[in-house]
C-alpha cells in the first residue's frame, strides 16, 4: 500500500484499544495507525503488562516503517474506565471516525477500519444515526450502502439489517433486494477482483415458499428481484431454499449470498468463523472494514479479548485497497 490504514478508537471503555495492542504485538499485519488517545493506550498497555511501545505521530505518513504502535493523538475529554462507557467521550469517538474518513478520502490513509462503538452512550450524547454504517454513509454523502460479512469460507449480505423480523418482512421489497444485489456485485468487482460475480439469493420463507404453500413473498418479491438483477447482466439465481445454501458444496457455486434479514445472513457466517469474521460496508467511495463483534465490555481491560477479527479486518482492508478501482 502507498498509505497506512486508519483505525478508529471505537468506544474507549470497550476492547478496541487492547485488541489493537494485541494485533500490533502479534505482527504480520499491514501498516496502520490508531486515531486515539496515546496516553490512555500507554496506560492500558502498562495495566495489561504488555511491552507495546506507543509513538504519538502528527501525520499518517509517519506510520509507515514506525517501530512502535503509531497513534494520531486525540485526547479524551474524560478518563476512560474499562467496561464503563461515558457519553462525555462521544465527541472524541465520533471525531476519530470523521478524521479517518477525511484522511482516507484525501488518499493519506488507504482505508477506514473501525473499532466497535457503543450506540447507547452515543445516543445519550445526541447521536442520531442508527449506527456506524449510517453515519459513514452520511459522511460520504451516499444514500444506500450494503453490509457484507466476510470470512474465508463465505460472504453474505443482508437486505434488511437491524430491525425486528416482523418489520423486516414488512419492509422487504424487490427494489431493496435489487439495490443490495447491485451494490454487492459492484463491490465484488471493484474491491475483491471478481470480474463476473455470482450471487445466490435466498428465499424469505422455508424452502423458498414451496411454490406459495408457505407464503407468496418469494413469488411476488424475491423472484422478480432476481429477474431484474439478471436483466442488468448480473449472474444471480434464486430464490433458493435458505436451509440448503450454506453447506460447503453450495458455497462453492457463488461468490456472495444475498439474504433477506439479519439472522439469515449472520448465523451461517458466525457459525463458520465466529472469531474471524469481518464486516465490510460496500457502496461508500472509500473502503471500510470492521471487526464483526461489539465492544465486549465484560472483557475490557482483562487482556483476554481475541484480536482475530481485527487482524482479519486490517488484512482484508489492505487486500481491498490493492483491488480498489
N, C-alpha and C positions, 0 to 999 in steps of 0.2 A: 504494500500500500504506500501511497505517497503521503498519507496523513494518518495520524493515530485515530483510534476510536474514542468517542466521548461517552463516558459512563456517568450517569447521574447519581446523586446521593440516595434517592429514594427517601423513605422515612428514616431519619437517623436513629429512631428508637427500635427499628427492626434489624434484620440480619444483613442488610445491604452492605454496610461497612465491613463486617467481618468476612463475608463471602468474597468481597473484593480483595481483602488482605490475604485470604486463603488462596484465591486464584493466583495472585501475584507470587505467593510463596511457592506454589507448585510449579510455576513456569510453564513453558510450552504454549503460550497464548499470544495473540497478536499485540502489537503496541497499543496501549490505551492510556488515558488519563482520567482521573476522577474529578468531577466538579463537586467539591465537598469542603468541609471544614478540616483543614490539615491538622489542627491541634487536637480535635476530637478523635481523628483516626490514629494519631500517635499515642494518645492516651488509651484508646481501645486496644492497640497492639500491646502496650505495656500491661494492661489488665489481663489480656489473654496469655501473656508470657511469650509472645511471638516476636522474633527478631526480624521485623519488617521496617527497613528504613523508609521514611517518608520525606519526599522533597517537594516543597511548595514551588510551583512554576508560575510564570507570568503569561506564557503563551503556549498554545497547543504544540507548537513546533519543538519546544524544549522536552517533550515527552519521548521523542524518537531517540533511541540509544541511551535513555536515562538508566542509571544503575540503581535507582531507588523507585518506590512507587510514586509516580508523579501526580500531584494534586493541584488543580487550579483552585486556589484557596478562596472559599466563600464562607465566612464565619456565620455560625448560627446565632440567631437573636437570643436564644436561651440554651444553657447546657442541656444535653440530651441524656436521659437515663434509659438503658436498655429495657424494652418491654413497656415503656410508659410514653406513648405518643403525646405530643403537646401541640395544640393548634397554633401556638405562638411561633413555631418554626415553619409553619406553612409557607410564608413568603420565601424563605430560603429554598425550600423543596421545589417550589414552582419556578423560582429564578434559575435553579440548576437545570431544569428541563428546558426553559426558554433559551438559556445560553447554549446548551448542547445543540438545539435545533439551529440557532443562529450560526454557530461555528461550522456545522455541517453544511448548511446552505451556502456558506462562504467558501466551502472547499477546504477549510482548515482542519476539519475532522472528517473522517471517511464515512462515519455512520453514527447514529444515536443508539446507545444501549442503555435501557432504563432499569434501574433497581426498583423493587416494589414500593408502592406508596400505600398509605392507609387513608382510604377515601373519607371515612367518617370524620377524622380530625381535620381534613381539608375542608369538608362541608361546614364544619363548625367555624372555620375561618373565612367562609364566604365563597368557597369554590363552587362553581355552578355546573360543572361538567360531570357526566356520569362516571367518567374515569379517565385514565391515561390516554386511551385511543382517541376519544372525542376531543380532548384538549389538544393533542398533537394535530388532529385534523383541522381544528380551528387555527392553530398557529400556522399551518401550511396553507390555509385558505382553500381547502378541498371539502366537498360536500359529502362524499361517500368513500369509505375505506373498507377493507376486508381484513378480518383476523385469520391468520394462517398459523396453525400449530404444527411444529416440525420436529421430527426425530428421525434417526437414520432409516427406520422401517416404514414411516408413514407421514403424509401431510394431509391435514384436514382443515376445512374452513366452514364454520357455522354461518348460516344465513341470518338467523336471529341469535342474539347473544345473551346478554344479562337481563332476562325477563322471565316471568313465570311461564310455565308450559302453556297455560290457558291463553295468555296474551300472545305468546309466540305463534300459536296456531292461528289465532285471530288476525295477527299482523302479516302472516306469510302470504306473499303474492308471487305470481310468475315474474313480475318485473324485478322484485328484490332478489329472486334466485338468479335471474339473468345478469343483474348488475354484479352480484358476488362472483358468478362464474367468469364474467369478462375480466374483472379486476384480478382474479386469481390466475387466469390464463395469461394475462399480460405480465403479471409479476413473475410467473414461472419462466416466461421468455426472457424478460429483462434482467432478472436477478438470480436465476438459477441455471441459465444456459440451456433451457429445454426449448428447442425450436418448434416443436409441434406437441404442445401439452395435451395429455389425455385426462379428461375429467370424468369421474364416476359420481353420479348424482343420486343421493339416497332418496328413497321414498319417505313420506311422512309417517304413514301407518304401517303396522306389522305386515310383512310380506308385500309391501308397496300397495296395500289396499285390497289385494286379492280380487282385482277386476271390479272394484266398487263394493264388494261384500263387507269390507271393514272401513268404509268411508270413501268419499269420492274425491278427496283433495288431490290424490295422486293423478287422477284422470283430468281434473279441471284446472289444477295449478302447476303441479310438478312436470307432467308430461309436456304441456305447452311450453314451459320454460326450457326444457331440454331441446325441443324442436327449434325454438328461437335461437338458442346457442349454436345449434348445428347450422342454421341458416347464415350465421356470421362467420362460418368456417372453423368453428371450434369443435374438436373431437370430444363430444360429450355423449354419454349414454346413461339411460335411466328412464323412469325411476327404478332403482334397484332395491331389492329387499335388504333393509339395513342389517339384519342379523347374519347375512352371508357375505358382507362386503369386506370384512376386516381380517380374515384369515390369510395366511402367507400367500397362497396361490392367487387369491383375489387381488391382494395388494400389488402383485407383480403386473397386473393388467392396466394400472392407471398411475398417474403422477400426483394427483390430489383428489380427495373425496370432498364433495360439496354436501354438507349436512344441513338438515332443516332447523335444528335447535341445538343449544349449548351442549347438553349431555350426550347427545347422539355423536357429537364430534370428539368431546374431551374424554369420555370414558375409554374408548379404544386406545387413544394415544397415551393416556396416563397409565393404562394397563401395560402397554408395551414398554414405556420408558418414563416411569414416574419421576425419577430424579434428573433426567437429562433433557426433557422437552423444552422447546423454545417457542415463544410467542413472537410472531412477526406481523407487523402491520403493513399490508400492501395497499397501494393507491396513494401513498404520500410521495412528494417529489424528492424524498431522501429515504435512506434505509433506516429502519428502526427494528431492533430486536429487544427481547426482554426475557429474563428467566420466567418459566411457566410455573411460578409459585408466588405466594404472598409474603408479607412482612415477617411472619413466624415469630411474633413477639415472645412466645413461650421459650424459644431457643435463643433469643437475642442476648448477647453477652456471655454465652456459655462456651463458645468456640466449637460447638458440635454441629452447626448448620453445614450442610454439604454445599460446596461451590460448583457441583457438576453442571447444573442448569445455567449458571452464569458463564462458566467456561464455554459451554456449548453456544450460548448466545453471542459471546465475543467472537468465537471461531466462525459461526455462521454469518455474522455481520461482515467479517473480513472477506469471506467467500462471496457473499452477495455484492460487496463493493467491487470485487475483481470482475464480476459479470456485468455490473450496472451499466446500463446504456439508455 
